[in-house]
Amino acid sequence: MNRLAKKTAIVTGAAGGMGAATARLFVAEGANVVLTDVLDAQGEALAAELGGTALFQRHDVADEADWQRVLSATLARFGGVDILVNNAGILMMKGLLDTSKQDFERVLGINLTGTFLGIKAVAPKMIERGAGSIINISSVDGLKGSNAVSAYSASKWGMRGLTKVSAMELSPRGIRVNSIHPGGIATPMTTRAGQTPQMAEATRKFYKTFPLGRVGQPEEVARVSVFLASDDASYMTGAEIAVDGGMSIGPYYMTQPGAPVIS
């Protein structure tokens, strides 16, 4: 449909999962895409698959100088930047009292500080062009609380707040800033290696307690990113969109009327 024709996007964490799905859809919609990640082999392979409209850059999102290097490479290859998708992130599951200061700061450094640094690096170039779209990939855990994700949830709530502030300050300068809040998505980050059949069955039943009753796919999040990046979302800024199968609504009271039958 070429909704992103003549636009250039930077997508972080693009070597796999939601980032890779987003890069593929952006290219299909006519965009140039700079894929960034710390996974060199996967990132280079995806860029080669996508062809001349894609460029891979190794990138530590928590490093301010690395952001400037990625931005310079983007400008040199494509001449500008119109879209930023802050997708890179890590998930750590530990009890609150078992989470060390180092653990906590590492998660915030990548998920939250990395998002801040990306906005700060890219926004001035968007302002020069008079328009832009920044999409921050938060989480359903940025909308609610859960056990075992103190650092992750804090980082994703922080991204939600940063999105609001950024929208307030940047929208008058032509830049729309919105956040997406995925629920359980089938990505390498959320799929535990070596999961036993018993664990897999427990996970399947867990998702059945929410309205859509299943795990989401990376493309289902990527399609929302395409929408927010395009002119179809021209009157949206500061919005938070849950792509979570209803997880943020909450689980059913399974013994009461209206709950699904889990088989």
Phi and psi in degrees as a GROMACS rama.xvg file:
@    title "Ramachandran Plot"
@    xaxis  label "Phi"
@    yaxis  label "Psi"
@TYPE xy
57.0227  37.8882  ASN-2
-67.6177  -18.7379  ARG-3
-115.766  23.7306  LEU-4
-58.8829  137.474  ALA-5
68.5327  13.382  LYS-6
-106.06  151.735  LYS-7
-120.187  132.104  THR-8
-121.955  144.857  ALA-9
-106.965  125.562  ILE-10
-121.538  115.914  VAL-11
-87.2494  156.641  THR-12
60.0567  40.8416  GLY-13
-96.7707  6.04214  ALA-14
-76.3791  -17.2424  ALA-15
-161.976  178.014  GLY-16
58.3354  -138.422  GLY-17
-63.4955  -35.5715  MET-18
-63.7367  -44.4756  GLY-19
-64.9183  -42.5486  ALA-20
-61.9182  -39.1038  ALA-21
-65.7046  -44.8824  THR-22
-59.019  -43.648  ALA-23
-62.6918  -44.808  ARG-24
-68.9338  -37.2594  LEU-25
-61.2735  -45.0317  PHE-26
-63.1684  -41.5233  VAL-27
-62.0348  -27.7659  ALA-28
-91.8866  9.0477  GLU-29
100.166  3.35243  GLY-30
-86.5253  154.073  ALA-31
-83.6223  141.707  ASN-32
-133.594  129.907  VAL-33
-100.831  114.018  VAL-34
-93.137  129.13  LEU-35
-124.562  147.228  THR-36
-174.424  170.239  ASP-37
-96.6295  -3.48004  VAL-38
-95.4328  90.0794  LEU-39
-60.8719  -51.7262  ASP-40
-60.9255  -46.1431  ALA-41
-66.478  -40.4244  GLN-42
-66.1453  -43.8165  GLY-43
-63.7447  -39.4189  GLU-44
-64.8979  -41.6559  ALA-45
-66.8886  -42.4846  LEU-46
-60.5643  -40.6855  ALA-47
-64.3032  -39.5963  ALA-48
-61.8245  -39.9525  GLU-49
-79.867  -20.109  LEU-50
90.3202  -158.392  GLY-51
-67.1928  -13.8484  GLY-52
-87.2696  4.486  THR-53
-124.74  145.401  ALA-54
-137.627  131.304  LEU-55
-100.498  139.685  PHE-56
-134.18  126.897  GLN-57
-65.6749  139.201  ARG-58
-157.213  121.54  HIS-59
-96.4682  105.791  ASP-60
-67.0907  -18.0138  VAL-61
-85.4291  1.21319  ALA-62
-107.391  115.15  ASP-63
-62.3327  -41.2995  GLU-64
-64.0631  -34.6589  ALA-65
-65.5113  -34.8728  ASP-66
-61.2488  -43.0241  TRP-67
-65.4107  -36.0976  GLN-68
-65.5047  -44.2959  ARG-69
-63.2554  -41.8909  VAL-70
-61.9569  -43.968  LEU-71
-61.4543  -41.2728  SER-72
-65.0991  -37.7903  ALA-73
-63.7527  -47.0205  THR-74
-65.5441  -39.1871  LEU-75
-65.6602  -37.959  ALA-76
-83.1766  -43.048  ARG-77
-119.091  -8.90023  PHE-78
88.9098  -9.27766  GLY-79
-179.519  -176.917  GLY-80
-144.828  133.029  VAL-81
-117.168  -22.9219  ASP-82
-138.018  137.088  ILE-83
-127.696  125.322  LEU-84
-113.054  107.3  VAL-85
-84.275  87.871  ASN-86
-107.456  -24.3153  ASN-87
-57.8982  137.944  ALA-88
-171.486  163.72  GLY-89
-130.057  150.55  ILE-90
-116.39  128.166  LEU-91
-127.285  127.134  MET-92
-112.482  107.519  MET-93
-146.805  152.279  LYS-94
-62.3794  150.445  GLY-95
-53.2321  -46.0103  LEU-96
-77.0111  -12.2499  LEU-97
-97.5164  -2.34059  ASP-98
-87.4958  121.921  THR-99
-82.5263  164.275  SER-100
-58.8186  -39.4728  LYS-101
-64.1682  -43.4837  GLN-102
-56.9474  -50.407  ASP-103
-60.4964  -47.1917  PHE-104
-68.7899  -33.0742  GLU-105
-64.6614  -45.1342  ARG-106
-64.8593  -45.9467  VAL-107
-64.2774  -34.7875  LEU-108
-61.5794  -41.5539  GLY-109
-81.1191  -51.405  ILE-110
-73.4841  -42.9491  ASN-111
-101.889  -53.7871  LEU-112
-62.9611  -37.6509  THR-113
-59.5603  -39.1887  GLY-114
-66.1589  -45.0676  THR-115
-57.9911  -46.3449  PHE-116
-65.3794  -36.1402  LEU-117
-64.249  -46.0603  GLY-118
-61.0896  -45.8508  ILE-119
-63.322  -36.3699  LYS-120
-73.7786  -42.9703  ALA-121
-89.5229  -33.2449  VAL-122
-55.0613  -42.1665  ALA-123
-58.1027  -37.0846  PRO-124
-70.364  -34.7618  LYS-125
-67.0084  -39.8514  MET-126
-60.1624  -40.2867  ILE-127
-60.4266  -34.4933  GLU-128
-85.3542  -12.6029  ARG-129
84.6227  6.26657  GLY-130
-166.032  157.136  ALA-131
177.418  163.959  GLY-132
-135.119  124.77  SER-133
-113.397  129.253  ILE-134
-122.813  117.531  ILE-135
-102.167  121.424  ASN-136
-87.8783  97.065  ILE-137
-86.5843  -130.279  SER-138
-167.801  161.22  SER-139
-58.1191  -26.9729  VAL-140
-77.4682  1.05386  ASP-141
-95.4793  4.2011  GLY-142
-117.856  -18.8297  LEU-143
-146.906  176.87  LYS-144
-104.663  149.668  GLY-145
-146.136  155.27  SER-146
-74.5426  155.905  ASN-147
73.8257  7.53402  ALA-148
-132.654  43.6705  VAL-149
-58.8176  -49.6889  SER-150
-68.935  -45.6954  ALA-151
-61.9099  -48.1511  TYR-152
-63.6317  -41.2974  SER-153
-60.3858  -40.9161  ALA-154
-66.8271  -38.367  SER-155
-77.2389  -33.3348  LYS-156
-64.6019  -38.1233  TRP-157
-62.6095  -40.7688  GLY-158
-62.091  -37.8741  MET-159
-62.3044  -45.711  ARG-160
-66.9229  -41.6778  GLY-161
-61.4774  -36.4167  LEU-162
-59.8615  -44.352  THR-163
-63.6039  -46.1276  LYS-164
-63.9248  -43.6048  VAL-165
-62.238  -40.2466  SER-166
-62.77  -40.9899  ALA-167
-61.584  -44.2739  MET-168
-84.6003  -31.0032  GLU-169
-99.3033  -24.5949  LEU-170
-60.2936  -38.936  SER-171
-62.6918  -15.1562  PRO-172
-101.243  11.3168  ARG-173
97.5203  3.94279  GLY-174
-108.254  120.149  ILE-175
-88.0502  137.789  ARG-176
-130.527  121.992  VAL-177
-137.217  160.94  ASN-178
-122.594  145.852  SER-179
-113.088  139.995  ILE-180
-122.619  85.4669  HIS-181
-69.2643  150.414  PRO-182
-93.9035  -138.646  GLY-183
-72.9869  113.787  GLY-184
-120.071  140.194  ILE-185
-76.4706  86.6154  ALA-186
-128.421  163.242  THR-187
-57.2721  -31.5761  PRO-188
-66.5354  -34.3985  MET-189
-100.917  -11.1452  THR-190
-91.2987  115.354  THR-191
-79.0751  125.875  ARG-192
-64.018  141.515  ALA-193
72.1392  23.2101  GLY-194
-63.5942  130.979  GLN-195
-75.2001  159.777  THR-196
-57.1973  -35.4926  PRO-197
-65.3563  -41.7401  GLN-198
-66.6683  -40.1829  MET-199
-62.4612  -40.7399  ALA-200
-67.276  -39.776  GLU-201
-63.3767  -39.3132  ALA-202
-65.3139  -43.262  THR-203
-58.8492  -43.8456  ARG-204
-69.7155  -33.8148  LYS-205
-58.658  -47.6976  PHE-206
-69.2604  -23.3339  TYR-207
-66.3569  -16.5954  LYS-208
-82.7904  1.58476  THR-209
-114.036  160.996  PHE-210
-52.4408  -47.3344  PRO-211
-84.8421  -13.463  LEU-212
69.3981  23.6927  GLY-213
-157.794  166.851  ARG-214
-76.7782  144.748  VAL-215
-85.3421  167.005  GLY-216
-109.295  148.769  GLN-217
-53.7262  -36.8422  PRO-218
-63.9726  -26.7936  GLU-219
-70.6545  -28.6588  GLU-220
-81.1056  -41.6117  VAL-221
-59.3419  -36.1793  ALA-222
-64.0623  -33.285  ARG-223
-71.6283  -36.7357  VAL-224
-62.429  -40.9508  SER-225
-59.286  -45.2278  VAL-226
-58.5201  -49.9991  PHE-227
-66.118  -30.5004  LEU-228
-75.8369  -21.0076  ALA-229
-91.5223  170.992  SER-230
-71.21  -9.72807  ASP-231
-62.1118  -24.2478  ASP-232
-105.402  30.765  ALA-233
-62.7776  -19.9453  SER-234
-110.706  25.9185  TYR-235
-118.531  124.321  MET-236
-153.469  145.408  THR-237
73.6585  9.90905  GLY-238
-83.7771  154.52  ALA-239
-124.073  122.764  GLU-240
-115.359  118.017  ILE-241
-84.4951  120.367  ALA-242
-116.027  73.8657  VAL-243
-136.291  12.325  ASP-244
62.1635  17.4313  GLY-245
91.6143  10.0738  GLY-246
-61.4619  -35.3669  MET-247
-72.487  -17.5956  SER-248
-67.5698  -38.7439  ILE-249
117.836  163.223  GLY-250
-77.0626  160.757  PRO-251
-70.4493  152.926  TYR-252
-79.56  97.6574  TYR-253
-65.4139  -20.1456  MET-254
-93.3368  2.89487  THR-255
-111.585  162.32  GLN-256
-56.8053  145.809  PRO-257
94.3932  -10.543  GLY-258
-83.3577  148.11  ALA-259
-73.2868  159.732  PRO-260
-90.4272  121.389  VAL-261
-94.9533  123.655  ILE-262
